[in-house]
Amino acid sequence: MTTTLTALSSTVRSVYDTVVARNPNEPEFLQAVHEVLDSIGPVLDAHPEFVDAGILERLVEPERQIMFRVPWVDDDGALQVGRGYRIQFNSALGPYKGGLRFHPSVNLSIIKFLGFEQIFKNALTGQGIGGAKGGSDFDPHGRSDAEVMRFCQAFMSELFRHIGEHTDVPAGDIGVGGREIGYLFGQYRKLTNRHESGVLTGKGTGWGGAEVRTEATGYGAVFFVQEMLAVHGETLEGKRVGVSGSGNVAIYAIDKARQLGAVPVTASDSSGYVIDEAGIDLELLRQLKEVERVRISEYAARRPGARFVEGARPWEVPMDVAIPSATQNEIDVDDAHTLVAGGVRAVAEGANMPSTPAAVEVFQNAGVLFGPGKAVNAGGVATSALEMTQNAGREHWGFADSEHRLRAIMRDVHAASFTAARRYGHEGDYVVGANCAGFERVAHAMLAQGVI
């Protein structure tokens, strides 16, 4: 179990209290900060110089917070006004790196929580990238391609001032896929008069994109599960895998789990979930969600033997491995108890912070292998960094080569998390391990670069 804040030093308590006072209406951000500060006490004990240099005080405050108006015109000729964000949290290890999220739920708290998590996730990859996140409350769902293009152009008309291949390199996230990245890149190129391939990642493979980038987060999550199980002499072969969501991460987690001999049995969206005991039909799921963009209930309508459960989450289904891949806090304490009762062996966070703190505690107390998002879903940003490397050298690597590099990075992320947990007396606790390993790398860099 992680240490509670009340058991930590007065310095850490003081830092957290200051964060709460400065950000009183940002629950997601406060949850993310609490989770990290809850874990890194052993590092601070081993490195008092981090405390003396005020590393924590600087780490919890973004280097730059950008919020801006996004005016655009819809297909009916009506003016719409969105709100855009870019939180550039920490650049000690390299240029800011993190996705853009377009979703009605986006607000300052969510973007700050995602940006803070990104610091440690990016550090774990060892790729020399800092942490940032951005996005807008714009909802691309149901909008025409022309509307999405006009919004992206309006959004980039402000964002372009704050990014660059050596400064900040955004990528996609929820609501921002290849279509949106294309429109954003086109507008950046027009505004700057530079074909700066490295300024955005997630591009099409024909114009600077990396192979496996689309698959990377889902594939990487499954690779991390594979490593967790291997420590205990187990494999994915024959295991029932439950996945939430039906977007990019979920689809490719299902894909890789199948390739490794598992049986993925669920997928979901905001309307409910489907269960398919024969194993999710990946091609049907992709057709429905990537081409037709319809509700997950349509899967059950077209797939004999599949069943749709309206208004529920898939955690009531017995499974060996759970990969929550939808959104933050989707597994609460009741869901966690249900999963444990159903015999879950491992939980790996494909999404960012999809388990509440109370749910994590249930898993750890029950001896369930638990992989936190900052480690498990690091494959996406790791492959984005590989895309940056290819852009810098004007190279293009093949699919097999790119997947091999991703596999090696996820093996290293697991090893860093596992060994840090062991080194600091919390063997098997990947929350402590990932936080400590990521924090160490960032803190050493901040210490070396002085008070900035």
SULQUI-V581280 format. One record per pair of residues at least 24 apart in sequence whose ideal C-beta (glycine too) atoms are under 6 Angstrom apart, sorted by the first residue. I is the first residue (numbers start at 1). J is the second residue. D is the distance in Angstrom with one decimal. If there is no record, write none. Layout:
i=I j=J d=D
i=I j=J d=D
This chain:
i=1 j=364 d=5.8
i=2 j=38 d=4.8
i=2 j=39 d=5.2
i=2 j=431 d=5.9
i=2 j=432 d=5.8
i=3 j=41 d=5.2
i=5 j=38 d=5.9
i=8 j=41 d=4.9
i=11 j=51 d=5.5
i=12 j=37 d=5.5
i=15 j=56 d=4.6
i=15 j=57 d=5.9
i=19 j=60 d=5.1
i=26 j=109 d=3.5
i=28 j=109 d=4.6
i=28 j=110 d=5.1
i=28 j=113 d=4.0
i=29 j=109 d=4.8
i=29 j=112 d=4.1
i=29 j=113 d=4.4
i=32 j=113 d=4.2
i=32 j=116 d=4.9
i=32 j=117 d=5.6
i=33 j=60 d=5.7
i=36 j=435 d=5.2
i=39 j=431 d=5.9
i=39 j=432 d=4.6
i=39 j=435 d=3.8
i=40 j=435 d=5.6
i=40 j=436 d=5.7
i=40 j=439 d=4.9
i=42 j=424 d=3.7
i=43 j=436 d=5.1
i=43 j=439 d=5.8
i=43 j=440 d=5.8
i=50 j=443 d=4.9
i=53 j=447 d=5.4
i=55 j=443 d=4.8
i=55 j=446 d=5.5
i=62 j=87 d=5.2
i=62 j=89 d=4.7
i=63 j=88 d=5.3
i=64 j=88 d=4.2
i=66 j=162 d=5.6
i=68 j=158 d=4.5
i=70 j=154 d=5.0
i=70 j=155 d=5.1
i=72 j=150 d=4.9
i=72 j=151 d=4.8
i=72 j=154 d=4.2
i=74 j=147 d=5.5
i=75 j=144 d=5.6
i=75 j=147 d=5.7
i=82 j=136 d=5.0
i=82 j=137 d=5.9
i=82 j=138 d=4.5
i=83 j=137 d=5.4
i=84 j=136 d=4.7
i=84 j=155 d=5.4
i=85 j=111 d=4.6
i=85 j=134 d=5.3
i=85 j=135 d=5.8
i=86 j=134 d=3.8
i=86 j=162 d=5.9
i=87 j=111 d=5.1
i=87 j=112 d=5.4
i=87 j=115 d=4.1
i=87 j=133 d=5.5
i=88 j=132 d=4.7
i=88 j=168 d=5.9
i=89 j=115 d=4.2
i=89 j=116 d=5.9
i=89 j=119 d=5.5
i=89 j=131 d=4.6
i=89 j=132 d=5.7
i=90 j=119 d=4.7
i=90 j=130 d=5.2
i=90 j=131 d=4.9
i=91 j=130 d=3.8
i=92 j=442 d=5.6
i=92 j=445 d=4.0
i=92 j=446 d=4.7
i=93 j=123 d=5.9
i=93 j=128 d=5.7
i=93 j=130 d=5.4
i=93 j=445 d=5.4
i=94 j=128 d=4.1
i=94 j=129 d=4.4
i=94 j=130 d=5.3
i=95 j=166 d=5.7
i=95 j=167 d=5.6
i=95 j=168 d=5.9
i=95 j=169 d=5.6
i=96 j=130 d=4.7
i=96 j=132 d=3.5
i=96 j=168 d=3.9
i=97 j=122 d=5.6
i=97 j=129 d=3.9
i=97 j=169 d=5.2
i=98 j=132 d=4.2
i=98 j=133 d=4.3
i=99 j=171 d=4.6
i=99 j=172 d=5.5
i=99 j=173 d=3.2
i=100 j=134 d=4.8
i=100 j=135 d=4.9
i=100 j=170 d=5.0
i=100 j=173 d=5.8
i=100 j=176 d=4.8
i=101 j=135 d=3.5
i=101 j=173 d=4.1
i=101 j=174 d=4.8
i=102 j=135 d=5.9
i=102 j=136 d=5.4
i=102 j=138 d=4.9
i=102 j=140 d=5.4
i=102 j=175 d=3.4
i=102 j=176 d=5.3
i=103 j=174 d=5.2
i=103 j=175 d=4.9
i=104 j=137 d=5.6
i=104 j=139 d=4.8
i=106 j=135 d=4.8
i=106 j=137 d=4.8
i=111 j=135 d=6.0
i=114 j=352 d=5.8
i=117 j=352 d=5.8
i=117 j=374 d=5.3
i=120 j=374 d=5.0
i=120 j=438 d=3.1
i=121 j=374 d=4.1
i=121 j=378 d=4.9
i=122 j=381 d=5.7
i=123 j=438 d=4.1
i=123 j=441 d=4.3
i=123 j=442 d=5.1
i=124 j=375 d=5.9
i=124 j=378 d=5.5
i=124 j=413 d=4.9
i=124 j=416 d=5.9
i=124 j=438 d=4.9
i=125 j=378 d=5.3
i=125 j=382 d=4.2
i=125 j=409 d=5.8
i=127 j=382 d=6.0
i=127 j=385 d=3.7
i=129 j=385 d=5.3
i=132 j=168 d=5.8
i=134 j=170 d=6.0
i=140 j=175 d=5.2
i=149 j=183 d=4.7
i=152 j=180 d=5.6
i=152 j=183 d=3.7
i=152 j=184 d=5.0
i=153 j=187 d=4.4
i=156 j=184 d=5.0
i=156 j=187 d=4.0
i=156 j=188 d=5.5
i=160 j=188 d=5.2
i=160 j=191 d=4.9
i=163 j=199 d=6.0
i=164 j=199 d=5.9
i=165 j=196 d=5.5
i=165 j=198 d=3.4
i=165 j=199 d=5.1
i=170 j=200 d=5.8
i=171 j=201 d=4.4
i=171 j=202 d=4.8
i=171 j=384 d=4.9
i=172 j=202 d=4.3
i=197 j=391 d=4.1
i=198 j=388 d=5.2
i=198 j=391 d=4.0
i=201 j=384 d=3.8
i=201 j=387 d=4.5
i=208 j=391 d=5.6
i=210 j=383 d=5.9
i=210 j=386 d=5.7
i=210 j=387 d=3.7
i=210 j=390 d=5.9
i=211 j=399 d=4.3
i=211 j=402 d=4.3
i=212 j=383 d=5.7
i=212 j=402 d=4.1
i=212 j=403 d=5.1
i=212 j=406 d=5.8
i=213 j=383 d=4.9
i=213 j=387 d=5.9
i=215 j=252 d=4.3
i=216 j=379 d=4.5
i=216 j=380 d=4.9
i=216 j=383 d=3.7
i=216 j=406 d=5.7
i=217 j=249 d=4.7
i=217 j=377 d=5.2
i=217 j=379 d=5.3
i=217 j=380 d=3.5
i=218 j=249 d=4.8
i=218 j=252 d=2.8
i=218 j=253 d=3.8
i=219 j=252 d=5.5
i=219 j=256 d=4.6
i=220 j=379 d=1.8
i=220 j=410 d=4.9
i=221 j=253 d=5.2
i=221 j=323 d=5.7
i=221 j=348 d=5.5
i=221 j=350 d=4.4
i=221 j=376 d=5.0
i=221 j=377 d=5.7
i=222 j=253 d=5.5
i=222 j=256 d=4.1
i=222 j=257 d=5.3
i=223 j=407 d=5.7
i=223 j=410 d=4.0
i=224 j=348 d=5.8
i=224 j=371 d=5.4
i=224 j=376 d=4.6
i=224 j=410 d=5.5
i=224 j=414 d=5.7
i=225 j=321 d=5.9
i=225 j=346 d=5.7
i=225 j=348 d=4.8
i=227 j=414 d=3.9
i=228 j=346 d=5.6
i=228 j=369 d=4.7
i=228 j=371 d=5.9
i=236 j=260 d=4.5
i=236 j=261 d=5.8
i=236 j=262 d=4.3
i=237 j=261 d=3.8
i=239 j=320 d=4.0
i=239 j=321 d=5.5
i=240 j=265 d=5.5
i=240 j=319 d=4.7
i=240 j=320 d=4.9
i=241 j=321 d=4.6
i=242 j=266 d=4.6
i=242 j=314 d=5.2
i=242 j=317 d=5.6
i=242 j=319 d=3.7
i=242 j=322 d=4.9
i=243 j=267 d=5.9
i=243 j=323 d=4.9
i=243 j=325 d=5.7
i=244 j=268 d=4.8
i=244 j=314 d=5.6
i=244 j=324 d=4.9
i=244 j=325 d=5.6
i=244 j=326 d=4.5
i=245 j=325 d=4.0
i=245 j=326 d=3.7
i=246 j=289 d=4.9
i=246 j=296 d=5.5
i=249 j=325 d=4.2
i=249 j=350 d=4.7
i=250 j=325 d=4.2
i=253 j=323 d=5.0
i=253 j=325 d=5.8
i=253 j=350 d=5.5
i=254 j=280 d=5.2
i=254 j=282 d=5.9
i=255 j=282 d=5.6
i=266 j=314 d=3.9
i=266 j=317 d=5.7
i=268 j=314 d=5.4
i=269 j=296 d=4.4
i=271 j=295 d=5.1
i=272 j=309 d=5.2
i=272 j=310 d=4.2
i=272 j=311 d=5.4
i=272 j=312 d=5.6
i=273 j=309 d=5.5
i=273 j=314 d=4.1
i=274 j=299 d=4.8
i=274 j=300 d=5.2
i=274 j=306 d=5.4
i=274 j=308 d=5.2
i=275 j=307 d=5.3
i=275 j=317 d=5.5
i=276 j=306 d=4.2
i=278 j=305 d=5.8
i=315 j=339 d=5.2
i=318 j=342 d=4.1
i=319 j=344 d=5.9
i=320 j=345 d=4.9
i=321 j=346 d=4.9
i=322 j=347 d=4.7
i=323 j=348 d=5.2
i=323 j=350 d=4.8
i=324 j=349 d=5.9
i=324 j=351 d=5.6
i=324 j=354 d=3.8
i=325 j=350 d=3.4
i=325 j=351 d=5.2
i=326 j=351 d=5.7
i=327 j=351 d=5.8
i=328 j=352 d=6.0
i=328 j=353 d=4.7
i=328 j=354 d=6.0
i=329 j=356 d=5.2
i=330 j=354 d=4.7
i=331 j=355 d=4.5
i=331 j=359 d=4.8
i=332 j=356 d=5.2
i=332 j=359 d=5.8
i=333 j=358 d=4.1
i=333 j=359 d=5.3
i=336 j=362 d=3.8
i=336 j=363 d=5.9
i=337 j=362 d=5.9
i=340 j=366 d=4.6
i=344 j=368 d=5.9
i=348 j=376 d=4.5
i=349 j=373 d=3.7
i=349 j=376 d=5.0
i=350 j=377 d=5.5
i=371 j=430 d=5.2
i=372 j=430 d=6.0
i=372 j=431 d=5.0
i=372 j=434 d=5.4
i=374 j=434 d=5.3
i=375 j=413 d=5.4
i=375 j=417 d=5.0
i=375 j=434 d=4.1
i=378 j=413 d=5.2
i=379 j=406 d=5.6
i=379 j=410 d=5.6
i=382 j=409 d=4.5
